[in-house]
């Protein structure tokens, strides 16, 4: 389980993340939704311990990322938004390399690597160097190296971005399978229909703040809209709200979120510290 | 942590070995440079000898005026004069001929009557390549010098004067250098440059690839979300850079040593290159490679792209090569100078060349200097190598 409590990260005057709180239970798929620059990736990076928050904490399976980042990273499998692979290594070598960081070795590691290759249907290209792989194949490599140690908690940053229809379906099937096996899955996406289909819970982040948290049905009910996309736009303050300048006045904003996803209402309109 | 370090080291080595471009830059190029340096001198000597012994035909005007014994002396030096019809000065100036001789009327009579006999040697030092005009000129002057000595000896004998009065000081030069000293001395200049070039270039490509290259490929973040500590990631990558730096150093110096001993008149002279020079070069060069590897990592970590890192690393190449050149050209190399980071290994190499043997004190001091420098720079480099710095501050 991942618990995010009141995370804050500013870059100079820019409030990239400004008091974000939500939680992701085991056996659930939690979607972190937001427009570009909303703070999704920064939030994920703080959860992984890549960025130190200025305030707030992240607890993963009882471990505080600030106090015990290595334990948190051991409990996480992270598919980053970078689609890079080592072009001179095969997928099998990628998985063996990354599995080595989680205490796996010898036949245990080989077995886990093979299990991931089978799970992701990579048998035909598992021993080819990744140079020249398609986007979908590369995405499988990235996903596989996040899953090689069978992490209890899986974080995916836009896992279906840029993939073709078949690859998107396969990725979604993997996400569902992880959920069905009791894993905690947190992922970000731009695609509202994808979030509606996959997510048990959704946290909407707008300009560094949680605007709302709940199931897709709850959010649609709360806003009176019949699609998650419309609900998202409404929660963001309308289409104009999504386009509003980051220099806009922050007066009168509401602090979304709160512990355990009790988020509410509309988001702030400003990101600048004054 | 050691396990993570080894995991990263293994992967980086495998990745690098599979990279043809990187391996060419890291290993093949320094190896070729080593062999080239070792074989360049003998090739040059061979070409010079061949040119010196090759029959030389010189265009000349007024050959009929020349003393027959001078022509005979030219013949002994492999020089044949060939009467030239036309503008000799113009063809030499146009570099169509390398050199020419012009004898004035009355040349033979002047010699016979002990007056200065006049001849003009026309030459164009740019004609015929590096073994062209200059070489012809030298051979002609040698022949004329020998003729002059012969004539002077005859004139003094006619006056019953001992020709030795023209030589007030008979200087007999005796080279007391041992064969080891001579071999090491000839080679030390080349070796200093080889060590500098190999160490500066050897691991650079790898240092950039494992830091800025990872950023550019988009693989760095995946590595940084693993439980491996910053220190483990840094040391694993540094280990790979250091390993790849040392491999070309060993290969290059060994190739240089082998070629120097296989080819007569090699870079180490006719004596060949003593084994202690190879051992000393490695013992001083390997700790130097460690310091340079850390510095290469520091520079590469700050770069966003491969190209940025290459630009940033250029001053570092000079920072290694300039002390190498200074050491190669300077005479005095005090023992304490071996402690100076970067300069010390080259100073130690120079001391060994002068002493004609392995100088353990110089080797030890240069190694200590390098290790201290690495120990000072390493914490700074590790501090720079934090997750947040790597991802967001470059």
Interface residues (C-beta under 8 A of the other chain):
Chain A: X45 X48 X49 X50 X51 X52 X70 X71 X73 X74 X76 X78 X80 X81 X82 X83 X84 X85 X86 X87 X88 X89 X93 X97 X98 X100 X101 X102 X129 X142 X145 X146
Chain B: X3 X4 X7 X11 X14 X15 X18 X19 X214 X217 X218 X219 X220 X221 X222 X224 X225 X226 X227 X228 X229 X387 X388 X391 X392
